[in-house]
Amino acid sequence: MPSLARFFDKAALAASQAIRDFDRASFEATLLASPVSLIIGDAAGRSREGQACAGLAVRLLARLYPVVTVEAEDSLRDHLHQTARSIHPGITLDSAEPPVATIVVGAPDSEALPGEAVFVGSNGWTASISTTSPRSVGETANPFGAGAAACFAAAAVFRSVFSDVLPDLPPIQDLTVSILRPWAEDPEADATGVPDADLEETHIVGLGAIGNAVVWALSWCDGLAGRLHLVDGEAVDLSNLQRYVLTSDADATDKTAKTALAERHLADSGLDAVPHDQHWDRYLNDVPDRTLMRVAVGVDSPEARVAVQASLPRIVLNAWTQSGDLGVSRHPDFLDAPCLACLYLPDGERPSYSHRVATEIGLPDQEPRIRGYIDRRKPVDPDLLSDIATANDIPTDELARYQGQPIDAFYAAFVCGGHRLRVGGAGPTREIDAPLAFQSALAGVLLAAEIVADAGGLRSADTPTLTRADVLSTPGVFESDTEPKGLQGRCICRDDDFRARYAEKYEVQLR
Ligand SMILES: [Zn+2]
């Protein structure tokens, strides 16, 4: 009998944001009755690109689907099985039932493909997807096209399995796209390997879902050198397994530091990984002159992004996921181009944290009371738990275990961790940060590509500021554009003091 992973609450929460009229019981039933299959053609299985694509596909599928079958040459299949079991020890890896959805990497060895198939391939920086015929897999050691293809494929599988309950989506297009230049009309020109590149002193801030995928991609790149500073003060939590591609079940049990997890995956790379197990603001105190040559940002709030930009790195690269889209932004020049903070200027409409917590725990009219708990770091007490239980129509006993916890921790577990949904409460009333695994993974692959492109000298002044995608609706389609620099002089990049400090730090001309 197939079983759901023990971090399933979080998976259900993420899915509830994509699915209409989400119903937890039918979501579970659908998953348990939906074997999915991954087929790797023999030639693809012998190539680095095919192995990278298959590896990431398994890291994505095993986080949601309880039954995943793999067809590949024996040693590759055994390796992929091992990866799947490390994520979900109870996963079912053989099934007599025909798959509901099948991913085919490269050319399959048999013509007969049960279930709905999505064909993916790659060549260097390019990724290909088709619903009609097999795609080829290239001979390079470049993981970027392959990694993106795995994300497209996982999106297609999600669409197949949940076709009855997803909103109407446009049909998947057959296409090839370059991850180096998603705007390019000649993607084939990017069927090349990863350049040898010295990352010098590069930082990754935030080793959450996006940072995990950044590290995954960099770990597959040969020919990279330099120091990679890994900055994150948190440890792996069970709910992280839903979409952190590097994490295993054991990491949740051991509460592995996120920096240690990343360092472990980079051990065989040419990069010198330097873990900094602390939050960005603390870490900054240890940086001489706060000289930060290149910072890749995978943090999860606008406030944290603005804080990184305010520390004035020479170059900022950023990735995000949010309701409806994901993407990367490039900020090579604080003085003359849009900075990261330009993209996150408060628009006055974003609800405060206390409003958000009050609303999500079911007490929208008690924001002042909730703000009191947050501001004074007052632990959650029986009175509050009782009111929350009543508001959500669940037994008070269900919440007893949260008594004495800070309200932040309670909010994270009860709402963001999906507990409320499991005990029969409503789905989220507004967007909270719980993307599907393939959305975060694609954002991370894009961000890693930006790091390599920047370090490898593959970027120029006319590179667009932003590239975004809605990978669930239109897998493989990207939109890129150049944003205006901060409006109305409100941004820090229009502030004379910030500008002077940046110019002085990096010895650039202030115009
Ligand atoms: Zn700005």
Residues whose N, C-alpha, C, O or C-beta is under 5 A from the ligand:
A	BS01	ZN	P338 C339 A341 C342 G486 C491 I492 C493
